[in-house]
């Protein structure tokens, strides 16, 4: 199946010499939720801006639903909805007017029923007559999403959609994104919140210094790169690691009361049974033990750090 977004050899160098993107290739499948993770300045917003036709690439091509974003701008852009980071909208307009106007900008005929549905889905119906300036930050964020959905796009870009909003609103937005995906909309989001990607995404891409350093299914990424940490709560605190345990990469924590061992959960030999046997042979007792699987955040940090070192 042809990807709904196809990016080939995409690079962007700004006039001042800053290389924002370098040779990015990416396919996004129809109907998936794709999360793009990366630190500030990594190139996330530049990538979205190019796909949405706001920024011109230095090299490379982008197509949306089969239409080239450069040569077939109107057809490509009409398939895309964009919710930018910044809350830019006319403060003096009502919610109803600004969403209706946004639909008209894309040449769509008036459809009050669709606008009503969008506002109700976003819990904005009661605020439809309110002016934008009267709304809270969270409500303004919802209006931005309503504007992006006004022309019934097949692809929705969310650039840091929950930045600065409270936890309850973040959960509401997650639920909305799932409903949109269920209705057939492809969702691409950038986020600083690792739990957002972990909660929602089908696939994850990590971008660092303008380069896409990994793209994989979320579960596959965690399985491939995830590690486990074994923590042993010692019966007696240790001042230093004994030489008898030097075969394992151990770390003393909690003032010598905890022994930590990180291992590859997918390895044929994890080293855990032999470690416990050696501890027993040496008379090192422990009161409790537990293991923790690496989170997407752990993986993200390790990938970015390894990318910086490359």
N, C-alpha and C positions, 0 to 999 in steps of 0.2 A: 504493500500500500504506500502511495506517495505521501511523504510527510506534509503536515499542514504548514510548517515553517521549515525552510531549507536555507541554511547559511553556509556559504563556501568561501574560504580564503579571506575572511573579513578582517581588515586592519583599519585603524584610524590613528593618524598622526595630526595633532592640532598645529596651528600656525606657529605657536611658540616652541614647537619641537617635542612636546610631550606625546609619547606613544601610549595611547589609551587602550588600544587593542592590537593584538598581534596574531594574524593568521588563524582566526577562529573558524572551525567547522562544527556545525551542530544541526541535527535533525530533531524536530519535535513532532511526535505523533498526534494525530487527531484524537481529541477526547482525553488526553492525559493531563495530569497536574505536574508541571516541571518546576522545580525550585532551583534558583541560581543563587549560590552562596558565595560570599567573598567579603573581605574587609573593606573599609572605606577606601575609595580610590582604586579599587581593583578593576573597574571597567564595567560594572553591572549596568549602571544607568546609561552609559554610552552605547552599550550593546542594544538595550531596549530602544533607545532614541533612534538608532539607525534602522532597526526593524520597523519602527513606527513612522519612518520617513521624516523625522525631525532633524536628524544629523546626517550629513552626507559622508559615506565611507571614503577612505583613501583608496583602498582596493577591496575587491571581493563583490559577491552578489548575495542578495536576499530575496526569497520569494515567499509570499503568503498565499496559501490556498492555490498555488500554481501561478500566481501573478508576480512579476518582477517589481520590487518596490521602487525601482528607479524608472523603468520604461512604462510600467502600467500602474502608476501611483494611485490613481483614483480607485481602480478595482481592488488593489491590494489593501489600501488604507480603509476602504469601506468594510473589510472583513475584520478589522482590528478595533478593539476598545482598549483605551489606555487610562489607567489610574496613576497619575504621577505622584511623586513624594510630596511636592508642594501643593498647598491648598489654594489654588488660584481659581476664583470664580467671582462673579459680580455680586458684591455684598448687598446691593440694594434690590436685587431681583428676588422673587419668591422661589421656593423650591420647585413648584410646579412649572413656573416660567422658564427657569434655567435648564431643567431637564428636557422640556419640550423644545426649547430653542436648540439645544445640543443635537437633538434628533434631526431637526431641520437642516443643520449644517451639513449633514451627510446626504442631503437630498431625499430623505425619507418622507413620505406623506404623513400628515398628522394621524396619530393613533392614540387617542386618549386612554383606551383600554390597556394598551401596552404600558404606557407611562404609569397608569394606576397600579398595574401589577408590579412593576419594578419598585415603585415607592412602597407598596405594601410588603413586598419581600424584604425590603431594607428597613422596615419599621419607621418609614418616613411619612406615611399617609396622614397621620395626625398633624404633621408639620408642613403639609403641602402649601399652605397659605402664608407660612412664616418667611420673612426675609432671611437671606443667608447670614447676615450680620447678627441675627438674633440666636443663632444656633451655637451649641457647644462644639468643641474641636472634633469630638467623636461623630456628632451628627454631620458636620461639614465633610468628614471623611466619607460618610455614607452617601452624601450628595455627589461627591466625586465619582463614586462607583456607579450611582444611578445615571449620571451623565455618560459614563463609558458604556453603559448597557442600553442606552436610549435607542440606538440604531440597530439593535439586535445583532451584535458582532458574533462571529464564530470563534474568535480568538480574543482572549482578555489578558492584558499585561497589567500586573499589579506591582508597582515599584515601591517596596517597603510599605505595604498596605496597612500594617498595624503599628507603625512607628508612632509612639507618643499616645497610644490609646490604652485604656484600662483593660484588665484581664477579661472582664465580662464581655466587653465589646469585641475583643480579639476572638473569643470563643464564638460569638455570634457571626463574625466574619468567616471563620473557618467553616461553620455550618452552611453559610451562604455559598461559599466556594464549592463545597461538595454538591450542593443542589444544582449549581450552574454546570458543573462537570456532568452530573447525571442527566442534564438536559442536552448534552452534546457539546458544550462550550469547552474549548481547550484553554487551560489556565497556565500562564507563565508568571511566576512571582519571584521577586528578589527579596531577600530578608536578612536581617541580622540575627533574628531569633531562630536558633537552631531547632528549638522544639516545634516551631511552625513547620519547618521542612519535615521533621521527624513525624509529626502528626498527620500531615496532609499529602506530601508529595509521593508520586509514583516513581519518579526519577529525580536524581540530584546532580547538578553540575557545580563544580567548585572552580571559581575563577580567581586568579592571583596575578597582579601586575600585568593585566591585559591578556593573559593566556588562560585558556580553559585547560586546567591540569587534570581533571577527571570528570567523566560523565558515566553514571551507572544507575541501575535500579537501586532504590534506597536499601532494600533488604539484601541485595547482592553486595552492595558496597560495605554494609555493616558486617556481612559474613566474611567477605574477602579481607577487609582491613581491620575488622574489629578484634580486639584482644580482651582477655579476661584478667582480672586482678584478684588474686587470692589474698585475703587479709586474715592473719592469725592473731587472736588476742592472747597474749602470753600470760602464763600463770605467774611468772616472775619477770620483772623488767630487765632488759639487757642494756649494758653500757656501750657495747660494741658487738659487731657480728663476729661469731667465732670462726676460726679458720676452717673448721669442719664443714661449714656451710658455704664455702667460697665457690663451689661449683654452680651455684644458682645466683641469679642477679636479684639479690634481696635488698630491701630498704627498711631501715628501722624508722618507725613513726610513733607519734604520741608519747614522747619522752621515753622511748625504749619499751613501751608496753605493747606495741603492735609490730608485726613482721609482715611486710608486703612483698608479694611475688607476682610479677606480670608475665603472662604467657600467652602463646598463640593457641586459642581454643580449637583451631582446626588442624593443629599439628598431630602427627601420628603419636609422638611422645611429648606430653606436656611438661614432664618433669615433676608434676605434683606428687604422685605416689612415692617416688624415690626421695623427694624432699621430706615428706612426712616420716618415712622410714628412718632417714638419717637423723631427724630431730628426736625420734624415739630412742635410737641407739645412743645419742648424746645426752639423753635425759632432759631434753628441753620440752617442757610441757606447755600446753595451751588450753585455755578455758573454752574458747569458741573459735569458729572460723566461718567465713562467708566469701562468696565470689561475686564479682560485679562485671557485667559485660560492658565493653566500651560503648559509649553513646556516640551519636552522630557528631556531637560537639568535639569529643576527643579525636575522632577521625578527621574532622574539618581542621582542627588546630595542627595536627601532625602533617596533613597534606600541605597546608599553607606554609608551614615552616620548612618542609622539604622542598617546596617550590621556590621559596626565597633563597634556599641554599644552592639551587641549581644554577 
